Amino acid sequence: MNKNISVAVTSKSFSKNTILRGELLSKYKNVTFNDQGLKLQGDSLVEFLNGHDKAITALENIDDSVLGQLPTLKAISKYGVGLDMIDMEAMNKYGVKLSWKGGVNRRSVSELVISFSIALLRHVPASHREVLSGTWRQHVGGHLSGKTVGIIGCGFIGKDLVKLLQPFGCPILVNDIKRYDDFYEQYNIKAVDKEELLSKSDIVTLHVPLDGSTENMLSSERLALMKPTAILINVARGGLIDEEALKNMLLDGKLAAAALDVFAIEPPQDKELLKLPNFIVTPHIGGSANEAILAMGRAAIDGLDCVNDE
């Protein structure tokens, strides 16, 4: 046990998990958990992390203004995937080490995409709302089987989604800045540019980080390329989609349906969008499966152990 090293855990789901708490406390005696479920940012984040040697962080923004006020912090282990909230230049500037393992929640996210796809194809959200309001009528939907699925970003999650789609016999189009030719050949995938993917896919799903090259990736112009019968899913990061343009397309029948687990501003404020019958909203639950929480938490604990304590 590391008795002299103090650790702060910002994640609410990690802090709630008795298994992860026990495993972390078996290795580090001095641990501060986010037991109050605080949304930590800016000054509150600095106050929470202050005085600790190491931290397990999740979706908190770790930038120069934060790190500059934490002279004792020597290492951060990332809980979950995506590094867009961590300023690597600031980390290097202040000599804070980072441990991160990609893809640990891949199955949790890819299964959510499958569930969104089937729910929207079968009009589950609209049917549910109608029954609750007293209307009993059958919506005629469609199969996921045989639909063309466009995957933007074929990393850990994109590849896992490809594997889950195999029993459905879906033609798959992908767009990625990297080439995975052996994987594409193995699963009979066609790599295309974004414009072709958007125009030909029945379902488009995003699996890319948020950075300068991907922000507003699906602008109003690109969204307009999609079929009016198509479905758009984003379980990656908010800020990838022009949400106002998406809402207008859903309202005007220029896009059949959409599901967003992430938003540019969370929680989202556009009530008109949230109330649409052809729209599914979830509160950033892509990695919120019990199995994923354990996998992400254990990877974060291992990350703390891997960072030199000197």
C-alpha positions in Angstrom: 0.0 0.0 0.0 1.2 3.5 -0.9 0.7 5.2 2.5 2.3 8.5 1.7 0.7 9.2 -1.6 -2.6 11.1 -1.7 -5.1 10.5 -4.6 -8.1 12.4 -5.6 -10.9 10.8 -7.7 -13.1 13.3 -9.5 -15.4 10.8 -11.2 -18.9 10.4 -9.6 -19.4 6.9 -11.0 -16.0 5.7 -9.8 -16.7 7.2 -6.4 -20.0 5.4 -6.1 -18.7 2.0 -7.1 -17.9 0.0 -4.0 -15.7 -2.5 -5.9 -13.5 0.2 -7.4 -13.3 2.0 -4.1 -12.1 -1.1 -2.3 -9.5 -1.9 -5.0 -8.1 1.6 -5.0 -8.0 1.8 -1.2 -6.2 -1.5 -1.1 -3.3 0.2 -2.9 -3.6 3.9 -1.7 -4.5 4.8 1.9 -5.1 8.5 1.4 -7.9 8.9 -1.2 -10.5 11.7 -1.6 -13.6 10.5 -3.5 -16.2 12.8 -5.1 -18.9 11.5 -2.7 -21.0 14.6 -3.0 -21.4 14.1 -6.7 -20.0 17.5 -7.5 -19.6 18.9 -11.0 -16.0 19.9 -10.7 -14.7 22.8 -12.9 -12.5 25.8 -12.5 -12.1 26.8 -8.9 -14.1 23.9 -7.5 -11.8 21.5 -9.4 -8.7 23.2 -8.1 -10.0 23.1 -4.6 -10.8 19.4 -4.9 -7.5 18.4 -6.4 -5.4 20.7 -4.2 -2.8 19.0 -2.0 -3.0 15.6 -3.8 -0.1 13.8 -5.5 -2.1 11.9 -8.1 -5.6 12.1 -9.5 -8.1 10.0 -11.4 -10.1 12.4 -13.6 -13.0 11.8 -16.0 -14.7 14.6 -18.0 -13.2 17.5 -16.1 -11.2 20.1 -18.1 -7.6 20.0 -17.0 -5.9 23.1 -18.4 -3.1 25.6 -17.6 -5.3 27.6 -15.2 -6.0 24.5 -13.2 -2.6 22.9 -13.2 -0.9 26.2 -12.4 -2.6 26.1 -9.0 -1.7 22.5 -8.2 2.0 22.4 -7.3 1.8 18.9 -5.6 0.0 17.1 -8.4 2.5 14.8 -10.3 0.3 12.4 -12.2 -3.2 12.0 -13.7 -4.7 8.7 -14.7 -7.7 9.1 -17.1 -10.9 7.4 -16.3 -12.7 6.7 -19.6 -11.8 7.5 -23.1 -10.9 10.7 -25.0 -8.3 13.2 -24.1 -9.9 16.3 -25.5 -10.4 17.7 -22.0 -6.7 17.5 -21.1 -4.3 20.2 -22.2 -1.2 18.2 -23.0 1.0 21.3 -23.4 0.0 22.4 -19.9 0.7 18.9 -18.6 4.2 19.0 -20.1 4.7 22.6 -18.8 4.0 21.6 -15.2 5.6 18.2 -15.4 2.4 16.3 -14.7 2.5 12.7 -16.1 -0.5 11.1 -17.8 -1.7 7.5 -17.9 -4.5 6.5 -20.3 -5.8 3.3 -21.8 -8.0 3.5 -24.9 -11.0 1.5 -25.8 -11.8 0.2 -22.3 -15.5 1.1 -22.6 -15.9 0.1 -26.3 -18.6 -2.5 -25.8 -20.7 -0.3 -23.7 -20.7 2.5 -26.3 -21.1 0.2 -29.4 -24.1 -1.6 -27.8 -25.7 1.8 -27.1 -25.4 2.6 -30.8 -27.2 -0.7 -31.7 -30.0 0.1 -29.3 -30.4 3.6 -30.6 -30.5 2.3 -34.2 -33.2 -0.3 -33.6 -35.3 2.0 -31.4 -35.4 4.7 -34.0 -35.9 2.4 -36.9 -38.9 0.9 -35.1 -40.2 4.3 -33.9 -39.9 3.3 -30.2 -39.6 6.8 -28.8 -42.7 8.1 -30.7 -44.7 5.0 -29.9 -43.9 5.2 -26.2 -44.9 8.9 -26.0 -48.2 8.3 -27.9 -49.3 5.4 -25.7 -48.6 7.5 -22.6 -50.7 10.3 -24.0 -53.6 7.9 -24.8 -53.0 7.2 -28.4 -52.9 3.5 -29.5 -51.6 3.0 -33.1 -49.0 0.9 -34.7 -46.0 2.6 -36.3 -44.5 0.7 -39.3 -40.7 0.7 -39.0 -37.8 -1.0 -40.6 -35.1 -3.6 -39.9 -31.6 -2.8 -39.0 -30.7 -5.9 -41.0 -29.4 -4.9 -44.4 -29.2 -1.1 -43.7 -26.1 0.7 -44.8 -24.2 1.9 -41.8 -21.7 4.8 -42.0 -19.1 4.9 -39.2 -17.1 8.1 -38.9 -14.1 7.1 -36.8 -13.0 3.4 -36.9 -10.9 3.3 -33.8 -11.6 1.0 -30.8 -15.3 1.7 -30.7 -15.8 1.8 -34.4 -14.1 -1.5 -34.9 -16.2 -3.1 -32.1 -19.4 -1.7 -33.7 -18.4 -3.3 -37.0 -18.1 -6.7 -35.2 -21.5 -6.3 -33.5 -23.1 -5.4 -36.9 -22.0 -8.6 -38.6 -25.2 -10.7 -37.8 -27.3 -7.9 -39.3 -25.7 -8.1 -42.7 -25.3 -4.4 -42.9 -23.1 -2.9 -45.7 -20.6 -0.7 -43.8 -18.9 2.5 -45.0 -16.1 4.1 -42.9 -14.3 7.3 -42.8 -11.1 7.7 -40.7 -7.9 9.7 -40.9 -6.0 6.4 -40.5 -6.1 3.4 -42.8 -7.0 0.0 -41.4 -6.8 -1.9 -44.6 -6.5 -5.4 -43.1 -9.5 -4.8 -40.9 -11.5 -3.3 -43.8 -10.7 -6.4 -46.0 -11.6 -8.8 -43.2 -15.0 -7.3 -42.7 -15.7 -6.3 -46.3 -15.8 -2.6 -45.4 -15.5 0.3 -47.9 -13.5 3.3 -46.9 -14.9 6.5 -48.4 -14.8 10.3 -47.9 -17.3 11.9 -45.5 -19.5 13.2 -48.3 -20.0 9.8 -49.9 -20.6 8.2 -46.5 -23.2 10.8 -45.5 -25.1 10.6 -48.8 -25.2 6.8 -49.0 -25.7 5.7 -45.4 -29.0 4.8 -43.8 -27.5 5.2 -40.3 -24.5 7.5 -39.6 -22.7 7.2 -36.3 -19.8 9.3 -34.9 -16.8 7.9 -33.1 -14.1 10.6 -33.2 -12.6 12.9 -30.6 -13.3 16.6 -30.4 -10.5 18.8 -31.6 -9.8 21.5 -34.1 -10.2 19.1 -37.0 -13.5 17.6 -35.9 -15.4 20.5 -34.3 -18.6 21.1 -36.2 -17.7 18.2 -38.4 -21.3 17.8 -39.4 -22.1 21.3 -40.4 -25.5 22.3 -41.9 -24.0 21.8 -45.4 -22.8 18.3 -44.6 -26.0 17.3 -42.8 -27.9 18.3 -45.9 -26.1 15.5 -47.8 -27.9 12.8 -45.7 -30.9 11.0 -46.9 -34.3 12.2 -45.6 -34.8 8.6 -44.4 -31.5 8.4 -42.6 -30.7 8.3 -38.8 -27.8 10.2 -37.1 -26.3 9.0 -33.9 -23.6 10.7 -31.8 -22.2 9.0 -28.7 -18.8 10.4 -29.1 -18.4 14.1 -28.1 -20.6 17.2 -28.1 -19.5 19.9 -30.6 -19.2 17.6 -33.6 -22.7 18.4 -34.9 -24.4 21.7 -35.7 -27.3 21.0 -33.3 -29.5 23.9 -34.5 -29.2 22.6 -38.1 -30.0 19.1 -36.9 -33.1 20.2 -35.1 -34.4 22.0 -38.2 -33.8 19.0 -40.4 -35.8 16.8 -38.0 -38.6 19.3 -37.8 -38.7 19.7 -41.6 -38.6 16.0 -42.4 -35.2 16.3 -44.1 -33.8 13.7 -41.6 -35.8 10.8 -40.2 -34.4 10.6 -36.7 -31.4 11.2 -34.5 -30.0 10.1 -31.1 -27.5 12.2 -29.1 -25.8 11.1 -25.9 -23.5 14.1 -25.9 -24.0 17.8 -26.6 -21.9 20.9 -27.0 -23.3 22.2 -23.7 -24.4 19.7 -21.1 -27.1 19.5 -20.0 -28.6 20.7 -23.3 -30.9 23.7 -23.2 -32.8 23.4 -26.5 -36.2 22.1 -25.2 -37.7 22.1 -28.7 -35.1 19.6 -29.9 -35.4 17.4 -26.8 -39.2 17.1 -27.2 -39.1 15.9 -30.8 -40.8 12.5 -31.2 -38.0 11.4 -33.7 -35.2 12.2 -31.3 -33.6 10.3 -28.5 -31.7 12.1 -25.8 -29.6 10.4 -23.1 -27.3 12.1 -20.4 -23.8 11.0 -21.6 -24.3 7.4 -20.7 -22.2 5.8 -23.4 -19.7 4.4 -20.8 -22.3 4.0 -18.0 -22.6 0.2 -18.0 -21.5 -1.7 -14.9 -19.0 -3.7 -16.9 -17.6 -0.5 -18.5 -17.3 1.3 -15.2 -15.3 -1.6 -13.7 -13.0 -1.8 -16.8 -12.4 2.0 -16.9 -11.9 2.2 -13.2 -9.4 -0.7 -13.1 -7.5 0.8 -16.0 -7.3 4.1 -14.1 -6.1 2.4 -11.0 -3.4 0.5 -13.0 -2.5 3.8 -14.6 -1.7 5.3 -11.1 0.5 2.4 -10.3 2.4 2.7 -13.6 3.4 6.3 -13.0 6.7 6.7 -11.2 6.1 7.9 -7.7 9.4 9.8 -7.5 
